[in-house]
């Protein structure tokens, strides 16, 4: 690329960041492609089987830490941050209501893959228009890319003990995206890690999925179980999932750095009424056609109707006893597939046990009332 010799790369770097901000990214950083320091951690994570059934993680192996193998000719990676915290998150209200379906806040609006990829492509076009011969390729959580390691090197933030990227200015309520590019742009300086001795995210995890600082066993993670995993969720984990039907935000909710988070400026990430604050019974009642309609353009759609029903069935099993719940579960048996039925039957057993316990408590209460009444004066 002879044109590189005639351009000020420092100025181009500044322009790229300005263009990125204009497109709606809150932070744009640039890193080199040397991720060798992360290779051993990746290898150990895979050897421990922490990737669960995500076979593609092992298939691509160390390519994740070698950008130039993924896209030959890559010299730099432009890393971007886009905030997604919705204006009406209602975290506590929804998590504390066992009859309500809790959906991870990143998935309440439009699919972030589509939103960010489009903007990254526009950024690449602007760079290409400025410098002929520029080659670029955008990625948004869709290829073997170590996005958190790249964000770390690009100065976006540091990797927290929950393995998410953290920023002093924005906490962790943001998406990451990458633009692989063949230009030797000046790189940004990484920021220092600021987790210190805090282990709040490890302590709060409902399923103990953060097995050690900076290590997550996906097989126990609610996000993995409700989104990536197709099979039968282990019984010992079902009760721990509570009313979380798609993803989990607990490790972010407890993080002290998230007090500095800002509400998103991107309307596409605002919650959809059909998904936000709905009862479990309402969501469970959706037909497949309704599921596809209400999740059109949403990241949720990719899990499919069967996993949607499976996840909600577990949450219904964890909800307080209700004859309506038991009826809804019973009526759904045999309507989707065998795996869903396994979880529906489990939920029905949980509801039945709660019904017996409730009846027993009611009888004990009635006996106590009668005993007290017998000892009262006639005119009491």
C-alpha positions in Angstrom: 0.0 0.0 0.0 2.1 2.9 -1.3 -0.6 5.3 -0.2 0.3 4.7 3.4 3.5 6.6 2.9 1.6 9.7 2.0 -0.8 9.8 5.0 -0.4 10.9 8.6 -1.4 7.7 10.5 -1.7 9.6 13.8 -4.2 12.0 12.2 -6.0 9.0 10.6 -6.2 7.4 14.0 -7.8 10.5 15.5 -10.2 10.7 12.6 -11.2 7.0 13.1 -12.0 7.7 16.7 -14.0 10.8 15.8 -15.9 8.8 13.1 -16.6 6.0 15.6 -18.0 8.5 18.2 -20.2 10.0 15.5 -21.5 6.5 14.6 -22.6 6.0 18.3 -19.6 4.2 19.8 -18.7 5.5 23.3 -15.1 4.4 23.1 -12.8 3.5 20.2 -9.4 2.1 20.8 -6.7 0.5 18.7 -4.5 -2.6 19.6 -1.8 -4.6 17.9 -2.4 -8.2 17.2 0.0 -9.8 19.7 -2.2 -11.7 22.0 0.4 -14.4 22.9 0.2 -13.6 26.6 -3.4 -14.9 26.6 -2.8 -18.2 24.8 -1.9 -20.3 27.8 -5.0 -19.1 29.7 -7.1 -20.1 26.7 -5.5 -23.5 26.4 -6.0 -24.2 30.1 -9.6 -23.1 30.0 -10.3 -25.5 27.1 -8.4 -28.4 28.8 -10.6 -27.9 31.9 -13.6 -28.4 29.7 -15.0 -25.1 30.8 -16.4 -24.4 27.3 -19.0 -27.1 27.8 -20.7 -28.1 24.5 -19.4 -25.1 22.6 -17.2 -27.3 20.4 -16.4 -24.4 18.1 -14.3 -22.9 21.0 -11.9 -25.9 20.8 -12.2 -26.3 17.1 -10.7 -22.9 16.4 -8.2 -23.3 19.2 -5.4 -20.7 19.3 -6.8 -18.9 16.2 -8.7 -16.8 18.7 -5.4 -15.4 20.0 -3.9 -15.0 16.5 -5.9 -12.4 14.5 -3.7 -12.6 11.5 -4.5 -16.3 11.1 -8.2 -15.5 11.1 -7.9 -12.6 8.7 -4.5 -12.7 6.8 -2.9 -9.3 6.4 -4.4 -7.9 9.7 -2.0 -5.5 11.4 -4.3 -3.8 13.9 -7.7 -4.3 15.5 -10.0 -1.4 16.2 -12.0 -2.1 19.3 -15.3 -0.3 20.0 -17.5 0.0 23.0 -21.3 0.6 22.8 -23.3 1.1 26.0 -26.6 -0.8 26.3 -28.0 -0.1 29.8 -31.7 0.5 29.2 -33.5 3.5 30.8 -36.0 1.2 32.6 -33.8 -1.7 33.7 -35.9 -2.6 36.8 -33.4 -5.1 38.0 -34.5 -5.6 41.5 -38.2 -5.4 40.7 -38.0 -8.1 38.1 -35.5 -10.4 39.8 -37.4 -10.3 43.1 -40.7 -11.2 41.5 -40.6 -15.0 41.1 -43.7 -14.9 38.8 -41.9 -12.6 36.3 -39.5 -13.7 33.6 -36.1 -12.1 33.9 -34.2 -11.5 30.6 -30.7 -10.3 30.6 -30.8 -6.5 29.8 -28.6 -6.7 26.8 -31.3 -8.8 25.0 -34.4 -6.7 25.6 -33.9 -4.6 22.4 -32.7 -5.2 18.9 -30.0 -7.8 18.3 -26.7 -6.1 19.1 -24.9 -8.1 16.5 -26.8 -6.4 13.7 -26.6 -2.9 15.2 -22.9 -2.9 15.8 -21.9 -4.8 12.7 -23.6 -2.3 10.6 -21.8 0.6 12.3 -18.5 -1.1 12.1 -19.0 -1.6 8.4 -19.7 2.1 8.0 -16.5 2.9 9.9 -14.5 0.6 7.6 -16.0 2.3 4.6 -15.0 5.7 5.9 -11.4 4.5 6.4 -11.3 2.9 3.0 -12.6 6.1 1.4 -9.8 8.0 3.0 -7.1 5.5 2.1 -7.3 3.4 -1.0 -6.3 -0.3 -0.6 -7.6 -0.5 3.0 -8.8 -4.0 3.8 -11.1 -4.5 6.9 -13.5 -7.0 8.4 -15.9 -6.4 11.2 -16.7 -8.9 14.0 -19.3 -8.8 16.7 -19.2 -11.9 19.0 -19.5 -14.0 15.9 -16.0 -15.5 15.2 -13.0 -16.9 17.1 -12.0 -13.5 18.5 -10.6 -12.8 22.0 -12.7 -9.6 22.2 -12.0 -8.9 25.9 -8.2 -9.4 25.5 -8.3 -7.0 22.5 -10.4 -4.5 24.3 -7.9 -4.6 27.1 -4.9 -3.9 24.8 -6.9 -1.1 23.1 -7.5 0.7 26.4 -11.2 0.1 26.5 -11.0 -1.4 30.0 -9.6 -4.3 31.9 -10.8 -7.8 32.3 -12.7 -8.3 35.5 -12.8 -11.4 37.7 -16.1 -12.3 36.0 -14.1 -12.3 32.7 -16.1 -9.3 31.3 -14.5 -6.0 30.3 -14.7 -3.3 32.9 -14.3 0.5 32.5 -13.9 3.2 35.2 -16.3 5.4 33.2 -18.8 2.8 32.1 -18.7 -0.2 34.3 -19.6 -3.3 32.2 -23.0 -2.6 30.6 -21.6 -2.4 27.1 -21.1 -4.4 24.0 -17.8 -4.9 22.2 -17.0 -5.0 18.5 -13.9 -5.3 16.5 -12.7 -4.1 13.1 -9.7 -6.1 11.8 -7.6 -3.8 9.5 -4.4 -4.0 7.4 -3.1 -0.6 8.5 -0.1 0.0 10.9 -2.0 2.5 13.0 -0.6 3.8 16.3 -1.9 1.7 19.2 -3.5 2.8 22.5 -2.2 2.1 26.0 -3.9 -0.6 28.1 -5.4 0.6 31.4 -4.6 -0.9 34.8 -6.9 -3.5 36.4 -8.9 -2.0 39.2 -10.7 -5.0 40.7 -8.3 -5.1 43.7 -9.4 -7.6 46.4 -13.1 -7.4 45.5 -14.7 -10.8 44.9 -18.3 -9.7 44.8 -19.0 -11.1 41.4 -17.7 -14.5 42.5 -19.7 -14.5 45.6 -23.0 -13.5 44.0 -23.0 -15.9 41.1 -26.2 -18.0 41.7 -24.6 -21.2 40.3 -21.0 -20.7 41.4 -19.9 -20.6 37.8 -17.0 -18.3 38.5 -14.8 -21.1 39.8 -11.8 -18.8 40.4 -10.9 -15.2 39.6 -10.9 -14.8 35.8 -12.2 -18.3 35.2 -15.8 -19.2 34.4 -17.0 -22.7 34.0 -19.6 -22.2 31.3 -21.3 -25.5 32.2 -22.6 -23.9 35.4 -23.2 -20.4 34.0 -26.9 -19.4 33.6 -26.2 -17.5 30.4 -24.6 -20.6 28.9 -27.4 -22.9 30.2 -30.3 -20.7 28.9 -28.7 -19.7 25.6 -26.0 -22.0 24.4 -26.9 -25.4 25.9 -29.5 -27.4 24.1 -29.7 -30.4 26.4 -31.2 -31.3 29.8 -30.2 -28.9 32.4 -28.9 -30.7 35.6 -31.5 -30.7 38.3 -29.2 -29.3 40.9 -28.8 -26.2 38.8 -32.5 -25.7 38.0 -33.6 -24.3 41.4 -30.6 -22.0 41.4 -31.7 -20.4 38.1 -34.7 -18.8 39.8 -36.7 -16.8 37.2 -33.8 -16.1 34.8 -35.1 -17.3 31.5 -32.5 -15.8 29.2 -29.0 -14.9 30.4 -28.0 -13.6 33.8 -26.8 -10.2 35.0 -26.0 -10.9 38.7 -22.2 -10.6 38.4 -22.6 -7.2 36.8 -25.3 -6.0 39.2 -23.1 -6.5 42.2 -20.0 -4.9 40.6 -19.2 -1.5 42.3 -17.9 -0.1 39.0 -21.4 -0.3 37.5 -22.4 2.7 39.6 -20.7 4.8 36.9 -22.6 3.3 34.0 -24.7 5.5 31.8 -28.0 4.8 30.1 -27.7 3.9 26.4 -28.1 6.6 23.8 -29.0 3.9 21.2 -32.8 3.6 20.8 -32.4 0.1 19.3 -31.4 -1.1 22.8 -34.5 0.1 24.6 -36.7 -2.7 26.0 -39.5 -4.2 24.0 -42.8 -4.2 25.9 -43.5 -7.8 24.9 -40.2 -9.0 26.5 -39.8 -6.6 29.4 -41.6 -7.1 32.7 -43.9 -9.9 31.5 -45.2 -12.7 33.7 -43.8 -16.2 33.2 -47.3 -17.5 32.4 -47.7 -14.9 29.7 -44.3 -15.8 28.1 -45.0 -19.5 28.5 -48.3 -19.2 26.7 -46.7 -18.0 23.4 -47.2 -20.2 20.4 -44.1 -20.7 18.2 -45.6 -18.2 15.8 -45.9 -15.6 18.5 -42.4 -16.4 19.7 -41.0 -15.7 16.3 -43.1 -12.6 15.9 -42.2 -11.0 19.2 -38.5 -11.8 19.0 -38.1 -10.7 15.4 -34.8 -8.8 15.1 -33.9 -9.8 18.7 -30.9 -11.9 19.9 -33.4 -14.1 21.7 -34.8 -15.6 18.6 -31.6 -17.6 17.9 -32.2 -19.9 20.9 -35.4 -21.2 19.2 -38.8 -22.0 20.6 -37.9 -25.2 22.3 -35.2 -23.7 24.6 -37.5 -20.8 25.3 -40.2 -23.1 26.6 -37.6 -25.2 28.5 -36.2 -22.2 30.2 -39.6 -20.8 31.2 -40.7 -24.2 32.4 -37.8 -24.3 34.9 -38.7 -20.8 36.1 -42.3 -21.8 36.6 -41.1 -24.8 38.7 -39.3 -22.2 40.8 -42.3 -19.9 41.2 -44.8 -20.1 44.1 -47.5 -22.7 43.8 -50.4 -21.8 41.6 -53.1 -24.0 40.1 -52.9 -21.8 37.0 -49.2 -22.6 36.7 -49.8 -26.3 37.2 -52.5 -26.2 34.5 -50.3 -24.3 32.1 -47.5 -26.8 32.5 -49.8 -29.8 32.1 -51.4 -28.4 29.0 -47.9 -27.9 27.4 -46.9 -31.5 27.8 -46.2 -33.2 24.4 -46.5 -29.9 22.5 -42.8 -29.2 21.7 -40.3 -32.0 22.2 -39.1 -34.7 24.7 -36.5 -32.5 26.2 -39.0 -29.7 27.0 -41.3 -32.3 28.5 -38.5 -33.4 30.9 -38.3 -29.9 32.3 -42.1 -29.5 32.3 -42.5 -32.6 34.4 -39.9 -31.5 36.8 -41.6 -28.1 37.1 -44.9 -29.9 37.8 -43.3 -31.9 40.5 -42.0 -28.8 42.1 -45.4 -27.2 42.0 -47.0 -30.3 43.4 -44.6 -30.3 46.3 -45.3 -26.7 47.0 -49.0 -27.4 46.9 -48.7 -30.2 49.5 -46.5 -27.9 51.7 -49.0 -25.1 51.4 -51.9 -27.3 52.2 -50.0 -28.7 55.2 -49.2 -25.3 56.5 -52.8 -24.2 56.0 -54.1 -27.1 58.0 -51.6 -26.4 60.8 -52.8 -22.8 60.8 -56.4 -23.9 61.0 -55.7 -26.2 63.9 -53.9 -23.5 65.7 -56.9 -21.1 65.2 -59.3 -23.7 66.5 -57.1 -24.4 69.5 -56.9 -20.7 70.3 -60.7 -20.2 69.8 -61.5 -23.0 72.3 -59.7 -21.2 75.0 -61.4 -17.8 74.4 -64.4 -16.5 76.4 -67.7 -16.8 74.7 -68.0 -13.0 74.3 -64.5 -12.6 72.9 
